[in-house]
Amino acid sequence: MEIKQLLENTLRKEPNYLTDNGDVKKWVVISKAQNFDETLIGLLLDQPRLKAEFFREIHGHWIFDQNRFTDFIEQKEYLEDSFTRYKNKK
């Protein structure tokens, strides 16, 4: 499974990150990342591939790479929100 799909599947485990129609709320996830939300970080740490992608080990401690995660989420190809989809259809 590619990293984008794994991340999306992982984020879907938290109902607060989903819209009524089941899409991931991109900006909610970004806000949670910027605030080092324990639920988000726990979900990411539970997946070894996501842990390797978005955390760095420093002296035996796993440090969340907030910038890397946010940059990944903000990619146009990843988790397009409804506004982006609407804008691209025009």
Secondary structure in CASP SS format (residue, H / E / C, confidence):
PFRMAT SS
TARGET T0000
AUTHOR 0000-0000-0000
METHOD secondary structure of the structure
MODEL  1
M C 1.00
E C 1.00
I H 1.00
K H 1.00
Q H 1.00
L H 1.00
L H 1.00
E H 1.00
N H 1.00
T H 1.00
L H 1.00
R C 1.00
K C 1.00
E C 1.00
P H 1.00
N H 1.00
Y H 1.00
L E 1.00
T C 1.00
D C 1.00
N C 1.00
G C 1.00
D C 1.00
V E 1.00
K C 1.00
K H 1.00
W H 1.00
V H 1.00
V H 1.00
I H 1.00
S H 1.00
K H 1.00
A H 1.00
Q H 1.00
N C 1.00
F C 1.00
D C 1.00
E H 1.00
T H 1.00
L H 1.00
I H 1.00
G H 1.00
L H 1.00
L H 1.00
L H 1.00
D C 1.00
Q C 1.00
P H 1.00
R H 1.00
L H 1.00
K H 1.00
A H 1.00
E H 1.00
F H 1.00
F E 1.00
R E 1.00
E E 1.00
I E 1.00
H C 1.00
G C 1.00
H E 1.00
W E 1.00
I E 1.00
F E 1.00
D C 1.00
Q H 1.00
N H 1.00
R H 1.00
F H 1.00
T H 1.00
D H 1.00
F H 1.00
I H 1.00
E H 1.00
Q C 1.00
K C 1.00
E C 1.00
Y C 1.00
L C 1.00
E C 1.00
D C 1.00
S H 1.00
F H 1.00
T H 1.00
R H 1.00
Y H 1.00
K H 1.00
N H 1.00
K H 1.00
K C 1.00
END
